Amino acid sequence: MKNKFLLLLLMLPFSQICISQIKEFYKTTSNAAILLYKKKDGHLIPHGTAFLLYNYDSGSDETMLITCGHVTYPDTLIAAIPAADSLRNALRGRKQTSIKITSKTGVQTIAFDGNNLLFSIPVNPGINCYRHPYLDLATIFCNLTASLMDDQNNIIALTNLKILPKSYISEKKEMYAGQEITFVGFPSGIGTQDGFFGSRLCRDPRTNPLFRKGIISWTSEKDDLFLVDGFSYGGNSGSPVFSVPNAESAGKLIGMIFGHLNDQVEINSTISDTMDVKIESTSNLHINNGLAQCIPAYIIYNFASQVAQSRAAWLSQKGNKSGINL
C-alpha cells in the first residue's frame, strides 16, 4: 500500500506538467491559425485557413504565409487576426476603425472591425505568391506584423499571432501511422463573424478557430502526402496539422490539409413526366469518407525556403527588401 501511495505522489507532478504542456500547446496552435476571407459584392466571405512560417531572411520584414494553392486565386485576400487585448481596448476607446503602420516602403493601413485586425494581402503570382508546381501548396510573402517598436523602443503587441520557427517543423522520420494529431481551422464558417454557413450559429466576432482530433491513418515513402482519420470540410483548406504532445515529444507542425477523399455513390431514380412516361436517371453523389489529405511539414518548409530565395533575388533587383507595395 505504501509503495502504491508513493507511486501516486510521483505521478502527480508529471500529470500536472502534462496538462500544463497540453494547454499551452492548444493555445499556441490556436494562435497559429489564420482566417482568410475573400471579398464578394463588398462582403467578406470565409475562404480558407493559413499559418505563418518564420522568415529567416534578416534583411526582410516580410512574413511567409502558407496555405493551399487553390486558396490563392482571388487577387486579394483578407487575413482576420484577433487584436491583442490592450490594442483592442485602446482602439475601441478611441472609436478607431483602422491603424497605420510605417514600414521600409511607406505606410500600411490595417482595418479594425472592433475585434480583429484585417490585413489586406495582394496576391501576385510569381512576385509575392509562389505556387508549388504539382502540390496544392502556396507561399505568399506579405506583412502580417505581430508587434511593433515605438519611438521609445517599447514593443507594442498588435496580435498574439504565433509564427512557427524551424524548430517547430516535424521531420519525416518523426511521422508515423497511428500518431495522434490535431488540426485547426475555419470549416464551414465556424468561428467567423457570420458562423456556420452564414447562419450565425457557432459565430464569434473575435476570430476563433475550430479544433479537430484524429490520427495519421496512412503514410508512404513514395508519396508526397499523408492521410488523417478526421473529417475536413470547406474552410479547412490550409489548416495546419500538429502532432499532439506526449511524454516522449513536444507537439510540432506535421502538415497542412488541402482536401479530403470522397466515396462516389451511384443513385438511380425514376420519375414520371406529364405524359406518365417513366424516366430513369442516374447520378453520382460524392460523400466525404472522413480521410483528410495532407502535405507533410518538411515538404512545406523546404518549398517555402526555396521560394524565399527567389523572392529575395526579385527584391534585390527591385532594390526593395521589404517588398510591400502600398
N, C-alpha and C positions, 0 to 999 in steps of 0.2 A: 504493500500500500504506500509506504514511504517513497519507494522508487517511482511509482506512478505519479505521486504528487510532485516530485522533483522534475519529472519529465514534463508535466503540465506547466510548471513555472518556467522551464527553459523554452518551451514552445510559445509562451505568451508574448514575449518581446518580438520574436520572429514574426508572429501573426500580425502584430501591430505595425511592424515595419512593412510587411507585405501590403496591408490595407492602405497605409500611407503612400506607398510607392504606386499602387494602382490608382488611387485618387489623383495623384499628381500626373500620372500618365494620361488619364482621361481628360484632365484639364489641358494638358499640352496638346493632345490630338484635337480637341475641340477648337483650340485657338489656331490650329494649323489649317483648318478647312476654310476655304473662301467661297462665298456665294457669288456666282456670276449671273448677271442679268443681261438681257438684250432689250433694246427699245423697239416697241411696235406701236405705231399710232400714238406716240407720246407717252405710252405706259411702259413700266418696267416689267418684263416677263422673265421668270426664273429660267435659266438656260443651261446651268451645269455647275460643277464644282471644280475647284482648283486648289493648289497649295504652292508654297514658295520653297525653293532651294537657295542656300546661301551662295552668293556670288563672290568668288574669291579673287576677282579682278580688283586689286587695290585702287586702281585708277578710275573705277566706275562707281557711280552711286545708284546704279540700276538694280532692280530685283529680278530674279528669274522665276516667272510664273509658269507652272506646269499644269497642263490639262490635256484633254483629248483633242486630236486634230479636228474632228468634226464639230467641236465646240467653237472653233476659231473662225468660222466663216462669216459672221457679221463683221462689218468694217470697224465697229466699235463695241467693246464690252464694258459693262459697269461692274466693278467689284464692290460689294457691300460688306464693310467690315465694322463691327461694333466699335464705337469710340471709347477710349479709356474713360473711366468714371469721372475723373477730375476735369477732363476736357469737355465731356458731355454736359456736366453740370454748369461749367463756365459758359459754354455756347448757348445753353438753354436760358441761363440767367440774362444773357445779352440779347436773346431772341435772334441769334445769328444763324443764318442758313448756309453759310459757306466759310471756308478759310482759304488763305493764300499762303503758299509755301515758295520760298525763293530757293532755286537750285542753280547749278552752274550755268544753265542756259536761259534762265528767266524765272517767270512766276507761274506756278501751277495752282489752279483753282480747284478745290475739292468741295463738293456739295455735302451738306449735313441735313439729314431728314428728321432730326430730333433724337435719334438713337445711333445711327450708323453714319460713317463717312463713306461717301460714294465716289470712288476713284474712276475716272473715265480712262479707258485703255484703248488707244488706237491699235488696230490690227493691220499691219503692213507686211504681207508675206515677203520673205527674203530680205527684209530690212530690220524689223524688230520681232517678227514672228517667223519661226522656223518649224516646219512640219517634217516629221520623220518620213523617209522615202516609202516605207511599206507598213509601218505600225501606226495605229491610231493614237499618235502622240505628238504633242507640240510644246515648244518653249516660247514664251513671249517675254521680251525684255521691256520692263516698264518701271514706274516709280511708285511703289506702294510703301511709302515711308511709315515705319512704325514709331519712330521717335525723331526729335529734332533737338538741336542745341541752340539756346538763346544767346543773346549778346553777353550774358554773364557766365557763359559756358555751363549753364544748367541744362540737364537733359529733360525734355518735355515729352511725355508719353502721348502719342496720338491714338494708338490702339494697343491691344495685348497680343497682336498677331505673332505667331511662332514661325520663325524661318528655320528650316531644317538644315543643319550642317552635315558635312560628310560623315561625321561620326554617328549620325542617326540613320545612315543608309545601310540596309541589310545586304550582306554579301550573298552570292549564290549558294555557298556552302552552308549558310545559316537557314536556308529554306528546306522544309520537308513536308511530305504529305501527312496530314493529321495535326499539323501545327495550328494552335488556336490563334485566331486573328479577329480584328475588329476593323470596320470601315465606317467612314463618317462623311456625310454629305447632305444634299437637299433634294431627296427624291419626291417627285410629285408636288413640289412646292411646300412640303412640310418644313416648318421653321422659318418661313419667309413672311413678308408683310401681308400677303393675301392667303397664305395657308394652303391646305390640301386642294389642289386643282382650282385655286381661286375661290374656294367655298368659305374661307375664313375659319375653317376648322384647323386645329393644330397650327395656328398662326403665331407669330411673335414679331412685334415691331423691332425688337433687337435681334438681329440675325442669330439663329440658334439651331445648329445642325443636328441631324438625327444619327444615332449610332446603331449599327447592326453588328451582330457577332456570328462567327462561323468557324470553319476550319479550312485549311488548304486541302482540297479534295483530289487534286491531280497536278503533277508536275512532270516534265520531260526534259531530258538532256538535249533533245533535238528540236525543241520548240521554244519560241520567244514569248510564251505566255504560260500562265498557270490558271487553274480553276479554283474558285472558292465555293464551298457549300453554303450559300447565303443568297437571298433574293436581292437583286438590284433592279432599279427602275429608272425611268427617265428623270434626269436631275442628278443621278449618281455618276454620270459620266465625268471623269476627272477626280472621283473620290479617292483620297489616299487610303491605303490599306496598311494597317500596322500589326505587327506581332504583339500578342498580349504578354506583358512581363510576367516572369515566373521566378522561381528560386535560382534558376541557372542563368537567366539572361534578362536584360532590360528590354523593354519594348522598342522596336525600331520600325522605320518605314520599310515595308516589304514589297509594295507595289502600288498600282493605280488601276481602278476599274474603268473599262472602256465599253462594256456591254454585257450581255448575257446570252446564254444558249436558249434556243426555243425548240419545243416539240411542235411538230406540224401535225395537226389533226384534220382529217378529211370529213366534211359534213355533207351529207346527202339530204336534200329536202325536196318535197313535192308540193306544188301549189296548183290551183285551178284558175284559168283565165276567165274572162267574161262569157266565153262560149262553152264553159265546163269541160275544157280540154286540159287534161293534166300535163303539167310541165315539170320535168325533173331538172334539178340544178345541183351542181357540186361546187363547194368552196373549201378553201383551206384556211384553218384557223391556227394562228401561231400562239402558243402558250408558253409563258416563262416557266422553265423547268427548275429554277432555283439554283442554277450554276452561273455564277458571275465570272466573266472573262477579265483577266488582269495582266498587266505588263509588269515584269519584275523591276524592283527599285534599282538594281545595279545597271540595267539597260537604260532606264530613265536618266540616271546620274551620268552615265557615260555619254549619252546623247546630248544632254544639257552642257556638259563640259566641252564637247566638240563644237557645238554651235556658239558657245561663249567666245571661242577663239575667232570664229567667223564674224561675230558681232564686233569684237574688239578691232579686227582688221578693217571692217567697214567704217567704224567710228574714227579710226586713226586717219583714214583717207579724207574723212569729212572734217577732221580737226575738231571733233566734238566727242569728248569722252563720256558725257552723261547720256547723250543720245535721246533726250526727251524733247520732242518737238511740241512746243506750246503755242 
